Amino acid sequence: MEAIELIELISRGEDSRTQFKQSQDVTNAKSLAGEMVAFANSKGGRILIGVDDTGSVIGLSPGDIRRINQLISSTATDCVRPSINPETENISVGGLLVMVVTVPEGISKPYADNDGVFWVKSGANKRRVTSREEVQRMLQSADLVHADEVPVGGTTSGDMDLKHFRTFFKKQYKKSLDRALEKTDIPLGRLLNNLGLARGETLNLAGLMLFGSNPQIHRPAFVIKAVSFVGNDPAGDKYRDSQDIEGCLRDLYKGTISFLTRNLRRLQDEKGFNTEGNLEVPLPALEELVVNMLLHRDYFISAPCRVLLFDNRIELISPGALPNNLTVENIRNGVSVIRNPLIASFATKGNELPYRGIGTGILRALSAVPALELESDHERNLFIARIPRRGQ
């Protein structure tokens, strides 16, 4: 880094990627480990040592630099789990030395200090992670746990919609469920365990959301909140239609598509007067985006998906920004990461959902609606698909 770059960085002040410290602030390995962990668990960043809180360059002595380098090395190796490899660079600004410590975003998240505490950045400060859901999401981002595999307390095989499951089993395995259970002499609970839909006597989230008779008894937040507004303001209090859509994933999908199609216009285009017009938004695009919303949402977040219709657009909003290092540009180019692999694997079977499982759903939606907007909002932890409406 050149001195002029450092001066520009300092002039912008502290933020979630930049922190100022003086020499006397860098003496404690435990405190320094917390700062490093927070950067590694977030998007990475730089600690500028030799700069005070006001952005004034105080500088470091050669002795300070030797001491701090040794502290950084030992802290990164011995006090951060797993260990990290920060880089240090000494920059001269007006004859004063500033040490720039660069902590990259970690590739082995989540990171913790020696006390087992997870830290993340919160603005210019760090924040201790205490919420169970947030810890689970961090483990999920490291591919160490998936929400759809977690047992749902209080559930049993009695919470299954057996008619639905029998139909699925027949289509997928070409045999009767009852005959299969009789022939193998195993109970339904054991079969659900073998299929990965339960753990012991308890359904996991995949089993509940795929085949539960009423999943919202146990997970009331996992609904679709659908509203068709008058106008284009999400804060508006006038609406044409609203519905809380409940049920298993198949029911959520069908209910959402039904809500959308009944609230969208049909345009005649070049069709005859007595012919039903085309839906103003191509149905294949709606199907792909609704499936994407249901399968790839973050089920560690206890919040509903939202389907909002305005006069000029549709917004499909699902809890959970894009995971790991996935970006909107990536998914527009066909790159995908499966957040809920167990649910996704069953969604391709037995005609549960029109899902192919090959990562091309967004590409097909873009092909049908080139003006489709996709947004991954990391601050609010949401993913949003905006579809323009025709005829406005």
Backbone torsions as a table, in degrees:
resi	resn	phi	psi	omega
1	MET	NA	133.4	177.2
2	GLU	-82.6	157.2	-178.9
3	ALA	-57.5	-38.7	-178.2
4	ILE	-66.3	-34.4	176.3
5	GLU	-66.7	-40.6	179.5
6	LEU	-64.7	-42.8	179.2
7	ILE	-60.6	-42.3	178.2
8	GLU	-63.5	-41.8	179.1
9	LEU	-62.5	-43.8	179.7
10	ILE	-64.6	-38.6	-176.9
11	SER	-62.8	-23.6	-179.1
12	ARG	-82.5	-10.0	176.8
13	GLY	80.8	177.6	-179.9
14	GLU	-74.6	144.6	175.0
15	ASP	-154.0	-166.0	-175.9
16	SER	-70.2	-9.8	179.1
17	ARG	-114.7	-4.5	-175.6
18	THR	-139.7	133.5	179.7
19	GLN	-136.2	140.2	178.9
20	PHE	-102.1	142.2	174.2
21	LYS	-147.8	146.6	171.8
22	GLN	-94.2	168.4	-177.2
23	SER	-55.7	-43.6	-176.3
24	GLN	-70.8	-12.4	177.4
25	ASP	-82.8	-12.1	-174.2
26	VAL	-115.3	77.6	-179.4
27	THR	-132.9	-16.8	-172.1
28	ASN	-111.1	120.2	-177.7
29	ALA	-63.5	-37.9	-178.2
30	LYS	-64.5	-45.0	179.3
31	SER	-65.2	-42.6	179.6
32	LEU	-64.2	-38.2	178.6
33	ALA	-60.8	-40.6	178.3
34	GLY	-60.3	-41.0	178.7
35	GLU	-64.9	-43.8	-179.8
36	MET	-65.0	-43.1	179.3
37	VAL	-60.4	-43.0	-178.9
38	ALA	-61.3	-43.2	177.5
39	PHE	-65.6	-44.8	-177.0
40	ALA	-65.0	-34.5	179.2
41	ASN	-79.4	-15.2	-179.9
42	SER	-104.6	-129.3	-175.8
43	LYS	-105.5	14.9	-176.9
44	GLY	80.5	173.1	178.6
45	GLY	171.7	-170.7	-176.5
46	ARG	-128.0	138.6	170.8
47	ILE	-105.2	119.7	-179.9
48	LEU	-99.2	106.4	-176.1
49	ILE	-98.8	125.8	-173.2
50	GLY	111.5	14.5	179.4
51	VAL	-129.9	130.6	-178.9
52	ASP	-86.0	178.6	-174.0
53	ASP	-62.5	-23.4	-179.2
54	THR	-85.4	-6.6	-177.6
55	GLY	92.3	9.7	177.1
56	SER	-83.7	136.4	179.5
57	VAL	-80.8	116.4	179.7
58	ILE	-95.2	-35.3	177.9
59	GLY	88.5	167.1	179.7
60	LEU	-129.1	147.8	174.4
61	SER	-85.8	162.8	175.6
62	PRO	-55.8	-35.8	177.1
63	GLY	-65.9	-40.2	176.3
64	ASP	-58.7	-44.8	-176.4
65	ILE	-63.8	-41.8	178.2
66	ARG	-63.5	-45.4	-178.5
67	ARG	-64.3	-46.1	-176.2
68	ILE	-68.7	-38.3	177.3
69	ASN	-59.5	-42.9	179.7
70	GLN	-65.6	-40.8	179.8
71	LEU	-65.2	-42.6	-180.0
72	ILE	-62.6	-45.6	-178.8
73	SER	-61.6	-47.5	-178.0
74	SER	-69.7	-35.8	179.9
75	THR	-66.5	-45.6	-178.2
76	ALA	-63.8	-30.5	-177.6
77	THR	-88.1	-42.4	-169.7
78	ASP	-103.4	-17.9	-172.0
79	CYS	-118.8	1.7	177.4
80	VAL	-120.7	131.6	-179.5
81	ARG	-122.7	122.2	-10.9
82	PRO	-69.1	164.6	-177.2
83	SER	-61.7	153.0	177.8
84	ILE	-124.8	172.8	-177.5
85	ASN	-130.4	77.8	177.5
86	PRO	-70.2	155.7	176.9
87	GLU	-109.0	144.0	176.6
88	THR	-120.7	146.4	179.1
89	GLU	-145.5	133.2	179.4
90	ASN	-101.5	122.8	-175.9
91	ILE	-118.2	133.4	177.2
92	SER	-92.7	124.6	178.3
93	VAL	-124.7	106.6	-179.3
94	GLY	60.2	34.1	179.4
95	GLY	85.2	-0.4	178.9
96	LEU	-109.2	136.9	-177.3
97	LEU	-90.5	132.8	174.6
98	VAL	-121.3	131.0	175.9
99	MET	-94.0	125.9	177.0
100	VAL	-103.1	114.2	179.2
101	VAL	-103.2	115.4	-178.6
102	THR	-102.5	119.5	177.3
103	VAL	-109.0	110.6	-178.7
104	PRO	-73.4	158.1	171.8
105	GLU	-59.2	133.4	-174.8
106	GLY	-72.0	148.3	175.9
107	ILE	-102.2	-1.2	-179.7
108	SER	-126.7	43.4	179.4
109	LYS	-62.0	153.5	0.0
110	PRO	-88.5	150.0	177.3
111	TYR	-100.2	150.7	179.0
112	ALA	-140.1	161.6	173.8
113	ASP	-86.2	-175.4	-176.4
114	ASN	-65.3	-18.6	177.6
115	ASP	-89.0	3.6	-179.0
116	GLY	78.2	17.0	-178.5
117	VAL	-90.9	131.4	174.1
118	PHE	-90.5	134.2	177.0
119	TRP	-123.1	146.2	172.9
120	VAL	-135.3	163.7	177.1
121	LYS	-79.1	141.8	174.2
122	SER	-135.1	93.7	-170.4
123	GLY	65.4	-134.8	-179.6
124	ALA	-82.7	-9.1	-177.9
125	ASN	-103.9	173.4	173.6
126	LYS	-105.3	157.2	-177.6
127	ARG	-135.3	134.2	176.7
128	ARG	-75.4	133.4	179.3
129	VAL	-85.1	118.4	-179.4
130	THR	-119.1	-22.6	-178.2
131	SER	-71.7	132.3	177.6
132	ARG	-59.5	-41.6	-179.4
133	GLU	-61.0	-41.2	-178.1
134	GLU	-67.9	-39.8	175.5
135	VAL	-61.7	-42.0	179.0
136	GLN	-62.3	-39.0	178.8
137	ARG	-66.5	-35.9	177.4
138	MET	-65.3	-42.0	177.3
139	LEU	-66.0	-35.6	177.6
140	GLN	-63.9	-41.7	-179.2
141	SER	-64.4	-24.7	177.6
142	ALA	-90.4	5.1	180.0
143	ASP	63.4	28.5	179.4
144	LEU	-94.3	-22.7	177.7
145	VAL	-153.2	149.3	177.4
146	HIS	-125.1	140.0	-175.5
147	ALA	-59.5	-35.4	-175.3
148	ASP	-72.5	-12.0	178.7
149	GLU	-93.0	-9.5	-173.9
150	VAL	-76.7	128.9	177.7
151	PRO	-61.0	143.0	178.3
152	VAL	-101.5	106.3	-176.1
153	GLY	-55.3	139.0	177.8
154	GLY	90.4	-3.6	-179.5
155	THR	-98.6	155.7	173.6
156	THR	-142.9	-179.6	176.7
157	SER	-62.9	-17.9	176.4
158	GLY	-67.7	-14.6	177.3
159	ASP	-86.2	-0.1	179.4
160	MET	-78.2	146.0	167.5
161	ASP	-85.7	94.4	-171.6
162	LEU	-65.1	-32.4	177.2
163	LYS	-62.6	-44.8	177.4
164	HIS	-62.0	-47.4	-177.6
165	PHE	-66.0	-37.9	177.3
166	ARG	-61.1	-43.0	179.4
167	THR	-62.7	-45.5	177.1
168	PHE	-58.7	-48.6	-176.2
169	PHE	-60.7	-42.0	-179.8
170	LYS	-63.3	-44.8	-179.7
171	LYS	-66.8	-40.0	-174.2
172	GLN	-78.7	-42.4	-171.3
173	TYR	-110.4	0.2	174.9
174	LYS	59.8	33.4	177.6
175	LYS	-152.8	158.6	179.3
176	SER	-72.6	137.5	177.5
177	LEU	-61.3	-47.4	-178.0
178	ASP	-61.6	-39.9	179.6
179	ARG	-68.2	-38.1	179.7
180	ALA	-64.5	-40.7	179.0
181	LEU	-66.9	-39.1	179.7
182	GLU	-68.1	-41.7	-176.6
183	LYS	-67.9	-39.4	-177.5
184	THR	-88.7	-11.5	178.6
185	ASP	57.3	41.3	174.6
186	ILE	-121.9	148.2	179.4
187	PRO	-74.1	164.3	179.3
188	LEU	-57.9	-41.6	-179.2
189	GLY	-58.1	-41.1	178.5
190	ARG	-65.7	-40.5	178.8
191	LEU	-62.1	-42.6	179.6
192	LEU	-62.6	-38.4	175.2
193	ASN	-62.7	-43.8	-179.2
194	ASN	-62.9	-33.0	-179.9
195	LEU	-83.8	-6.6	-179.8
196	GLY	83.8	19.3	-177.9
197	LEU	-101.7	-1.8	-179.4
198	ALA	-152.9	160.3	172.7
199	ARG	-128.6	112.1	-172.8
200	GLY	66.1	-129.8	-180.0
201	GLU	-89.8	0.2	-170.8
202	THR	-109.0	132.0	174.0
203	LEU	-67.4	144.0	168.3
204	ASN	-88.8	178.4	-175.1
205	LEU	-63.5	-36.4	178.1
206	ALA	-61.3	-47.3	179.5
207	GLY	-60.1	-41.4	-178.8
208	LEU	-67.9	-48.4	-175.0
209	MET	-75.0	-27.1	179.4
210	LEU	-81.7	-41.9	-170.2
211	PHE	-131.7	10.9	179.3
212	GLY	-69.5	143.2	179.0
213	SER	-73.3	-31.0	176.2
214	ASN	-153.9	77.6	-175.1
215	PRO	-58.0	-29.0	-173.9
216	GLN	-71.8	-11.5	172.2
217	ILE	-62.1	-38.7	-177.4
218	HIS	-98.4	-27.4	179.6
219	ARG	-132.5	73.5	-173.4
220	PRO	-62.4	-22.0	-178.1
221	ALA	-77.2	-16.7	-173.9
222	PHE	-86.8	66.0	176.2
223	VAL	-122.0	175.3	171.4
224	ILE	-110.8	119.5	175.0
225	LYS	-92.8	110.4	-176.2
226	ALA	-115.3	130.3	-180.0
227	VAL	-139.9	134.4	172.0
228	SER	-107.5	107.8	-174.6
229	PHE	-85.6	157.0	166.3
230	VAL	-91.2	121.5	-178.1
231	GLY	93.3	-161.7	-172.8
232	ASN	-123.2	12.1	-175.6
233	ASP	-103.3	119.7	179.2
234	PRO	-66.2	-15.9	177.0
235	ALA	-89.7	0.8	-178.8
236	GLY	-65.8	152.5	-178.8
237	ASP	-108.4	8.2	177.5
238	LYS	-108.1	130.5	179.4
239	TYR	-142.9	156.2	-179.1
240	ARG	-92.0	-31.3	-174.4
241	ASP	-158.8	147.6	174.0
242	SER	-151.8	152.0	-178.1
243	GLN	-160.0	137.7	167.1
244	ASP	-96.6	112.9	-175.0
245	ILE	-95.3	125.3	-176.6
246	GLU	-122.6	173.8	176.8
247	GLY	117.9	-171.8	176.6
248	CYS	-74.1	178.4	-176.6
249	LEU	-59.1	-39.7	178.2
250	ARG	-60.0	-42.8	-179.6
251	ASP	-70.1	-38.5	177.7
252	LEU	-62.4	-41.3	178.9
253	TYR	-64.0	-52.0	-177.1
254	LYS	-63.1	-41.1	-179.9
255	GLY	-64.8	-37.6	179.9
256	THR	-69.5	-43.9	178.0
257	ILE	-62.6	-40.2	177.9
258	SER	-62.5	-43.8	178.9
259	PHE	-61.3	-45.0	-178.7
260	LEU	-64.2	-47.9	-174.1
261	THR	-68.2	-31.4	179.5
262	ARG	-78.9	-16.5	-179.8
263	ASN	-104.4	-3.4	176.0
264	LEU	-98.2	152.9	-180.0
265	ARG	-82.4	159.1	169.8
266	ARG	-111.2	131.4	-176.2
267	LEU	-108.4	137.2	-176.7
268	GLN	-70.6	-30.8	-173.7
269	ASP	48.4	-120.1	-179.2
270	GLU	-104.5	13.7	179.7
271	LYS	-77.1	161.3	179.6
272	GLY	-68.6	163.0	-174.1
273	PHE	-61.5	-37.9	-176.1
274	ASN	-92.1	9.5	179.9
275	THR	-101.1	138.8	178.1
276	GLU	-61.4	130.7	-176.9
277	GLY	-73.3	171.6	177.1
278	ASN	-79.8	142.8	174.7
279	LEU	-60.7	137.9	-174.0
280	GLU	-63.1	-25.5	171.6
281	VAL	-116.5	125.2	-177.1
282	PRO	-53.4	130.7	-178.3
283	LEU	-57.2	-39.8	179.2
284	PRO	-57.5	-35.8	178.7
285	ALA	-67.2	-43.1	178.3
286	LEU	-61.2	-44.0	-178.5
287	GLU	-61.6	-45.9	-178.6
288	GLU	-63.6	-41.4	-176.2
289	LEU	-73.7	-34.4	176.6
290	VAL	-68.2	-42.9	176.3
291	VAL	-60.3	-44.7	178.8
292	ASN	-59.4	-41.8	-179.6
293	MET	-62.6	-41.6	-176.4
294	LEU	-76.3	-40.0	-173.4
295	LEU	-82.7	-31.4	-171.3
296	HIS	-109.2	8.4	175.8
297	ARG	-68.3	164.5	177.8
298	ASP	-91.5	107.2	-178.4
299	TYR	-81.1	0.2	170.2
300	PHE	-81.5	-9.4	178.1
301	ILE	-100.2	119.6	-178.2
302	SER	-83.2	79.5	-179.2
303	ALA	-152.8	152.0	179.8
304	PRO	-79.8	159.6	163.5
305	CYS	-77.8	154.9	179.5
306	ARG	-128.5	137.5	175.6
307	VAL	-120.8	110.9	-174.0
308	LEU	-118.3	122.2	176.1
309	LEU	-104.5	126.9	172.8
310	PHE	-116.0	172.3	-179.0
311	ASP	-63.7	-29.0	-175.2
312	ASN	-111.1	-3.4	-175.8
313	ARG	-163.8	166.3	170.8
314	ILE	-119.7	139.1	174.4
315	GLU	-122.2	124.9	173.0
316	LEU	-107.4	116.2	-171.4
317	ILE	-119.6	121.3	-179.8
318	SER	-120.8	143.7	178.3
319	PRO	-65.1	134.5	176.9
320	GLY	105.4	112.4	171.8
321	ALA	-67.9	171.7	-179.7
322	LEU	-58.5	137.6	-175.5
323	PRO	-79.7	161.5	174.3
324	ASN	52.2	-133.5	-178.8
325	ASN	-100.4	16.0	179.1
326	LEU	-67.9	137.2	179.9
327	THR	-123.1	165.5	176.6
328	VAL	-60.2	-39.3	178.3
329	GLU	-61.1	-40.0	177.4
330	ASN	-57.8	-51.4	-174.1
331	ILE	-71.0	-26.5	174.6
332	ARG	-69.6	-16.5	177.8
333	ASN	-105.5	12.7	173.1
334	GLY	93.9	4.2	178.0
335	VAL	-82.5	137.6	179.9
336	SER	-141.4	153.1	172.7
337	VAL	-130.0	127.4	-178.0
338	ILE	-87.7	113.5	-177.1
339	ARG	-80.0	-31.4	-177.4
340	ASN	-124.6	76.4	-170.6
341	PRO	-63.4	-32.4	-178.9
342	LEU	-70.6	-46.7	176.3
343	ILE	-60.7	-44.1	-178.5
344	ALA	-62.2	-38.8	-178.3
345	SER	-66.0	-37.1	179.0
346	PHE	-76.8	-28.9	-178.9
347	ALA	-63.7	-24.0	179.1
348	THR	-83.9	-7.2	-174.1
349	LYS	-108.3	150.9	170.3
350	GLY	59.7	21.0	178.2
351	ASN	59.8	32.5	178.4
352	GLU	-63.4	-46.7	178.6
353	LEU	-143.8	154.4	176.4
354	PRO	-76.2	69.0	-175.7
355	TYR	-124.1	129.7	-176.1
356	ARG	-96.8	-23.3	175.8
357	GLY	75.4	22.6	-178.9
358	ILE	-118.4	12.4	172.9
359	GLY	75.8	22.3	-177.0
360	THR	-111.3	6.1	-176.6
361	GLY	-61.6	-46.3	179.5
362	ILE	-64.2	-37.3	178.3
363	LEU	-62.6	-40.4	178.9
364	ARG	-68.4	-38.3	177.3
365	ALA	-63.2	-42.0	178.3
366	LEU	-65.5	-35.2	178.2
367	SER	-64.7	-38.8	-179.6
368	ALA	-78.4	-33.2	-179.3
369	VAL	-132.2	83.9	-177.7
370	PRO	-58.3	-25.9	-178.6
371	ALA	-85.2	7.3	178.6
372	LEU	-57.2	131.4	176.8
373	GLU	-106.5	134.9	178.2
374	LEU	-121.7	135.7	-179.1
375	GLU	-137.5	130.8	172.4
376	SER	-108.2	106.9	-174.6
377	ASP	-97.9	99.1	-176.7
378	HIS	-75.1	-26.1	178.9
379	GLU	-68.4	-43.9	179.5
380	ARG	-94.4	-3.6	179.5
381	ASN	57.6	56.1	-178.6
382	LEU	-135.2	153.5	167.5
383	PHE	-118.8	132.0	-173.3
384	ILE	-126.8	130.3	171.0
385	ALA	-111.9	122.7	179.9
386	ARG	-111.1	124.3	-176.8
387	ILE	-115.7	119.1	177.5
388	PRO	-68.7	145.7	176.9
389	ARG	-98.2	148.7	-179.6
390	ARG	-89.7	160.2	170.7
391	GLY	82.9	11.7	179.7
392	GLN	-96.2	NA	NA
